[in-house]
Amino acid sequence: MNLVGLTRPQMRDALIAAGTPEKQAKMRVNQVWQWIYQWGVRDFAEMTNLAKPYRAMLAEHFIISIPEVVSKQVSSDGTRKYLVRIAGGHEVEVVYIPEEDRGTLCISSQVGCTLTCSFCHTGTQKLVRNLTASEIVGQIMMARDDLGEWPERGAPKDETRLLSNIVLMGMGEPLYNFDNVRDAMKIAMDPEGISLSRRRITLSTSGVVPEIARTAQEIGCQLAISFHATTDETRNLLVPINKRWNIEELCNALATYPKASNSERITFEYVMLHGVNDTDDDARRLIKLIKDHNIPAKINLIPFNEWPGAPYKRSSNNRIRAFADIVYKAGFASPIRTPRGEDIMAACGQLKSATERARKSRKQIEAETGLG
């Protein structure tokens, strides 16, 4: 049984089932937890504050296992994209983005995605399965391995972190895998381990309205919303989940979110598509929606990251700046996201596991050549 991904109560139950006396269970959980999540230890033999027979018992019953890195690409801007293999031979992509004042890890919650957002490369890949809590938290541990960021025991505490922020913006819709995402984030936020503040974790959803309030109550992290359009007609096309929960329902849910989790502003993600959603009227409608619903917001403008066969074009820089200017003058922060890792297909909306890409290109080749 893999200990990675078990919540504290689950680990306690597992240790008791393996023979740990109940009176000792809480202490043993604390000890094992710190070895795994604070120091990054994968071998029970190294857990030196546990008696040798107890270490042997742990080794007999449990493993400490994280997803395997299949490949790593480093962009000219320092962005790292990892392809990691999980149980069943499936693969997901994970992206690390270094910046001057932070290092953000973009993690995946599903293999593929059920949502067919028309501008998103990941959305062209069918959902294979949800990731387990172990596979989600394992992505963070994998990145800490690669960055050499597990602290040394006995060394003075170092508050500067290469991996300081987590965004659930990789492959998949996190709120369609709620329980596993919640458990993984609880582990990441636990002060005795990876110890990331809830303010440094951002969950991005396309708008699964029933789960938004649960996110506030059970995770309490920052929220980002894949908004991308200001009319239901356009959003139905770009983000088809809008047909289930339209803009009005979504904005009503967002209006109650910050009060529930005492969160800061909600980030509205808005991909800039030439001639689709980038007019001055769109900018004004966006502001009106946010103001009418009294949502504390910042608006993140994302130049569209094109991918092979994409049905859209990126808005021009002048158009994006004009849009940003309207938003800014209305009193909202409107940063234009610099595309990162485009040269290694690691940018927003471009993720798609390499095996899926290869499979698709083979099919395309067969179709084009009349073979197969």
C-alpha positions in Angstrom: 0.0 0.0 0.0 1.3 3.4 -0.9 1.4 5.9 1.9 1.7 8.9 -0.4 -1.7 10.6 -0.8 -3.3 9.2 2.4 -4.8 11.9 4.7 -3.8 11.8 8.3 -6.9 9.8 9.4 -6.4 7.3 6.5 -2.7 6.9 7.4 -3.6 6.3 11.1 -6.1 3.6 10.1 -3.5 2.0 7.7 -0.8 1.9 10.4 -3.2 0.4 13.0 -4.3 -2.2 10.5 -0.6 -3.1 10.0 -0.1 -3.7 13.7 0.7 -0.3 15.2 -0.8 -0.1 18.8 -3.7 2.4 18.8 -2.2 4.5 21.6 1.0 5.1 19.5 -0.8 5.7 16.2 -1.1 9.5 16.4 2.6 9.8 17.2 3.6 7.3 14.4 1.6 9.2 11.9 3.3 12.5 12.8 6.7 10.8 12.5 6.1 9.1 9.2 4.3 12.1 7.8 7.4 14.4 8.5 9.8 11.9 6.9 7.7 11.7 3.7 6.5 15.3 3.3 9.0 17.4 5.2 12.3 15.6 4.3 11.3 13.8 1.1 12.5 10.4 2.4 11.3 7.4 0.4 13.1 4.6 2.3 11.8 3.4 5.7 15.3 2.4 6.7 16.2 6.1 6.8 13.5 7.0 9.4 16.0 6.9 12.2 13.6 8.0 15.1 11.7 4.8 14.6 12.8 1.5 16.1 14.4 -0.9 13.7 11.6 -3.6 14.1 9.0 -0.9 13.4 10.8 0.3 10.3 10.9 -3.4 9.1 7.1 -3.7 9.7 6.5 -0.5 7.7 8.7 -1.8 4.8 6.8 -5.1 4.8 3.4 -3.4 4.5 3.9 -0.1 2.7 5.7 1.7 -0.1 6.4 5.4 -0.6 5.9 5.9 -4.3 5.4 8.9 -6.6 4.8 9.2 -10.4 7.7 8.4 -12.6 9.3 11.1 -14.8 9.3 9.9 -18.4 10.8 13.0 -19.9 11.7 16.6 -19.0 12.0 19.5 -21.4 13.4 22.9 -20.5 12.2 26.0 -22.4 14.5 28.9 -23.4 12.7 30.9 -20.7 13.5 28.3 -18.0 10.0 26.7 -17.9 10.3 23.0 -17.3 7.7 20.5 -18.7 7.6 17.0 -17.3 5.8 14.1 -18.7 5.0 11.7 -15.8 3.7 8.2 -15.9 1.1 7.0 -13.5 -0.5 3.6 -12.8 -1.9 1.9 -15.9 0.8 3.4 -18.1 -1.1 6.7 -18.5 0.8 10.0 -18.8 0.1 13.5 -17.7 2.0 16.8 -18.1 3.3 19.0 -15.3 4.8 22.4 -15.8 7.2 24.4 -13.5 7.4 28.1 -14.2 10.2 30.0 -12.5 9.8 33.8 -11.9 11.8 36.3 -10.0 9.6 36.3 -6.9 8.1 32.8 -7.1 8.2 29.4 -8.7 4.8 28.0 -9.8 4.0 24.4 -10.4 1.1 23.7 -12.7 -0.3 20.3 -11.9 -2.8 18.0 -13.5 -5.9 16.5 -11.9 -7.1 14.2 -14.7 -5.7 12.3 -17.6 -7.3 14.1 -20.5 -10.5 16.1 -19.9 -14.3 15.7 -20.2 -14.6 19.3 -21.2 -14.3 20.1 -24.9 -13.3 23.7 -24.7 -12.7 24.6 -28.3 -9.5 26.6 -27.8 -7.8 24.1 -25.6 -5.4 21.4 -26.9 -6.0 19.2 -23.8 -9.7 19.3 -24.5 -9.2 17.4 -27.8 -8.1 14.4 -25.7 -10.9 12.3 -24.1 -11.0 11.8 -20.4 -9.1 8.6 -19.5 -9.5 8.8 -15.7 -9.2 10.9 -12.6 -5.9 11.1 -10.8 -5.7 9.8 -7.3 -4.7 12.0 -4.3 -1.4 10.2 -4.4 -0.8 11.0 -8.0 -1.7 14.7 -7.5 0.5 15.3 -4.5 3.1 13.1 -6.1 3.5 15.7 -8.9 4.6 18.2 -6.2 7.0 15.7 -4.7 8.4 14.9 -8.1 9.1 18.6 -8.8 10.7 19.1 -5.4 13.0 16.1 -6.3 14.0 17.6 -9.6 14.6 21.1 -8.1 16.6 19.5 -5.2 14.4 21.3 -2.8 13.9 18.9 0.1 15.5 20.6 3.2 18.5 19.0 4.9 17.8 17.7 8.4 19.5 19.9 11.0 20.1 22.7 8.5 18.7 26.2 9.4 15.1 26.7 8.0 15.2 28.3 4.6 12.1 30.3 3.8 13.0 30.9 0.1 11.4 28.4 -2.1 11.9 27.4 -5.7 8.5 25.8 -5.6 6.4 28.4 -3.8 3.0 28.2 -5.6 0.7 25.5 -6.9 -1.9 26.1 -9.7 -4.4 23.4 -10.6 -4.4 24.4 -14.2 -2.8 21.4 -15.9 -4.8 18.7 -17.6 -8.4 18.1 -16.5 -11.2 19.9 -14.6 -10.2 19.7 -10.9 -13.8 20.1 -9.6 -14.8 16.9 -11.5 -12.3 15.1 -9.3 -13.1 17.0 -6.1 -12.4 14.5 -3.3 -8.9 13.5 -4.6 -8.0 17.2 -5.3 -9.2 18.2 -1.8 -7.2 15.4 -0.1 -4.1 16.2 -2.1 -4.3 19.9 -1.3 -4.9 19.2 2.4 -1.6 17.2 2.4 0.2 20.0 0.5 -1.1 22.6 3.0 -0.3 20.5 6.1 2.2 22.6 8.2 4.2 19.5 9.2 5.1 18.7 5.6 5.2 20.5 2.3 3.5 23.3 4.2 2.2 25.6 1.4 -0.2 28.3 2.5 -3.7 28.1 1.0 -3.1 31.6 -0.4 -0.4 30.0 -2.6 -2.7 27.4 -4.1 -5.0 28.4 -6.9 -7.6 26.1 -8.3 -8.8 26.9 -11.8 -12.3 25.7 -12.8 -14.3 26.1 -16.0 -17.4 26.7 -13.8 -18.6 23.6 -12.1 -21.1 25.6 -10.1 -22.3 23.1 -7.5 -18.7 22.4 -6.4 -17.6 26.1 -6.0 -19.0 26.5 -2.5 -17.5 23.2 -1.5 -14.1 24.4 -2.6 -14.4 27.4 -0.3 -15.5 25.3 2.6 -13.3 22.2 2.2 -10.1 23.5 0.6 -10.2 27.3 1.0 -7.6 28.0 -1.7 -7.6 30.8 -4.2 -10.0 30.5 -7.1 -9.5 31.2 -10.8 -12.3 30.9 -13.3 -11.9 30.0 -17.0 -14.3 32.7 -18.1 -13.2 33.5 -21.7 -16.5 35.1 -22.9 -19.1 37.7 -21.9 -22.2 36.3 -23.6 -23.7 32.9 -23.2 -23.7 32.5 -27.0 -20.0 32.8 -27.2 -19.2 31.0 -24.0 -21.3 28.0 -25.0 -19.0 27.7 -28.0 -15.7 28.2 -26.1 -16.6 26.6 -22.8 -19.5 24.1 -23.5 -20.0 23.5 -19.7 -21.7 26.9 -19.9 -24.8 25.1 -21.4 -25.2 23.5 -17.9 -24.3 26.5 -15.7 -24.6 29.7 -17.6 -22.8 33.0 -17.0 -25.5 34.3 -14.6 -25.4 31.1 -12.4 -21.6 31.1 -12.5 -21.4 34.8 -11.4 -23.9 34.2 -8.6 -21.7 31.3 -7.3 -18.5 33.4 -7.5 -20.2 36.3 -5.7 -20.5 34.2 -2.5 -17.0 32.5 -2.8 -14.7 35.1 -1.2 -16.9 35.5 1.8 -16.9 31.8 2.4 -13.1 31.2 2.3 -12.0 34.7 3.3 -10.1 34.6 0.1 -8.6 37.5 -1.9 -9.8 38.4 -5.3 -11.1 35.8 -7.8 -9.0 35.6 -10.9 -10.9 35.8 -14.2 -8.9 34.0 -16.9 -9.7 35.3 -20.3 -8.0 33.9 -23.4 -7.7 36.5 -26.1 -9.1 35.1 -29.4 -9.0 37.2 -32.6 -12.4 38.3 -33.7 -14.2 36.0 -31.2 -14.2 37.6 -27.7 -11.8 40.6 -27.9 -13.8 43.7 -28.7 -14.2 46.8 -26.6 -17.8 45.8 -26.0 -16.6 42.5 -24.6 -14.3 44.3 -22.2 -17.2 46.6 -21.1 -19.5 43.6 -20.6 -16.9 41.8 -18.6 -16.6 44.8 -16.2 -20.4 45.1 -15.9 -20.8 41.4 -15.0 -18.2 41.7 -12.3 -19.5 44.9 -10.9 -23.2 43.9 -11.1 -22.4 40.8 -9.1 -20.0 42.6 -6.7 -17.2 40.1 -7.2 -13.7 41.1 -5.9 -11.8 40.3 -9.1 -8.6 40.6 -11.1 -8.7 39.8 -14.8 -5.9 37.7 -16.3 -5.7 38.3 -20.0 -4.1 35.3 -21.8 -2.8 35.7 -25.4 -4.1 32.5 -27.1 -1.3 29.9 -27.4 -1.8 28.4 -30.8 -1.3 24.6 -31.3 -1.3 22.5 -34.5 -4.7 22.6 -36.0 -6.1 25.2 -33.6 -9.4 26.8 -34.8 -8.5 30.3 -33.6 -5.9 33.0 -33.9 -4.3 35.1 -31.1 -5.6 38.6 -30.8 -3.1 41.3 -31.9 -0.9 42.9 -29.2 -2.7 46.2 -29.9 -6.1 44.7 -29.4 -5.0 43.0 -26.2 -3.6 46.2 -24.9 -6.8 48.1 -25.7 -8.9 45.5 -23.9 -6.6 45.6 -20.9 -6.7 49.4 -20.8 -10.6 49.4 -20.6 -10.4 46.9 -17.8 -7.7 48.8 -15.9 -9.5 52.1 -16.2 -12.6 50.5 -14.7 -10.5 49.8 -11.6 -9.5 46.2 -12.1 -6.0 44.7 -12.3 -5.6 43.4 -15.8 -2.2 41.7 -16.2 -1.5 40.3 -19.6 0.0 36.9 -19.0 3.3 36.4 -20.8 3.1 33.0 -22.6 5.7 30.7 -21.0 7.3 27.6 -22.5 5.6 28.0 -25.9 8.7 26.4 -27.6 8.1 23.2 -25.7 4.3 23.2 -26.0 4.0 23.9 -22.2 1.9 27.1 -22.5 -1.6 27.5 -21.2 -4.1 25.3 -23.1 -1.4 23.4 -24.9 -0.9 20.4 -22.6 -1.6 17.0 -24.0 0.3 13.8 -23.2 2.9 12.9 -25.7 1.5 9.4 -26.3 -1.9 11.0 -27.2 -0.1 13.5 -29.5 1.9 10.7 -31.2 -1.3 8.6 -31.6 -3.1 11.4 -33.2 -0.3 12.3 -35.6 -0.1 8.6 -36.7 -3.9 8.6 -37.4 -3.6 11.8 -39.3 -0.7 10.4 -41.4 -2.8 7.3 -42.1 -5.7 9.4 -43.1 -3.7 11.7 -45.3 -1.8 8.9 -47.1 -4.8 6.6 -47.4 -2.8 3.9 -45.5 -4.1 2.0 -42.5 
